[in-house]
């Protein structure tokens, strides 16, 4: 996650909510198409990026997990 596009395959999202979980931070994101996802970063990375709710960020999936509803 970055606050500036690196070009190429970056995807733009808005940081909807930032939840501090000890030494890690979960950033809840919303893409332009409305899809909700989240990223987990260290507290240091969050501070270094200056992340705030409502901020536009650029993301690139490194480990993607998809969960579907079971019937």
N, C-alpha and C positions, 0 to 999 in steps of 0.2 A: 504494500500500500504506500502510495506517495501522495503528496499534495500538488504535484505537477505531472502532467502527462509525459511519459517517456516515449510516446509514439508507438506505432505498431499495434499490438493486441491489447493495449490497456483498455479497461472498461470504466466509464465514469459512473460514480455513485454518490449519494449524499449520506453523510454520517448522521443517522437519525437519533441514535442514543449511544452514550458511552458509559460502560459499566466497569468500575474498578473492582477487580477480584484479587486482592492481595498484590503480588508482584506482576500479575497479568491484567490486561484490559481487553474486554470484549467490545468491539465496535459493531453496532447494529447498523446495517447499510440498506439503502433502497436505491435500486437502479432506476433509470429513466422510464423503463417499461413497467415499473411498479413491483418488480421482483424483489423480495426481501432476502437478505443473506447476512452473514456476520463474519467478522475476522477477529482473530485473537492475536494480540501483539503484547510485547513486554511493556511495562510501565515506562521504561526509559525510551522505547521507540515512540510511544504515544506522546511523551513530553517533547522529544526531539522534533516530531512532526507538528507539534502544536495543535493536535486534534481537538475540535470542538463540535458539538452538535450543530447541524445545519451546514457544515462545511462540505464542499465538493472535494472528493478524493478520487484517485485513480487506482484501480485494482487489477490484479492478474492472478488467476487461480494457480496455486502450486499443488495443492491436494484437495481435490473436489470430492465431496460426498453428497449423494442425492438420496433423500429419504422419501418414500411414497407411503401414502395412507393404506393400511391394510383393511380389508373388508371383513 
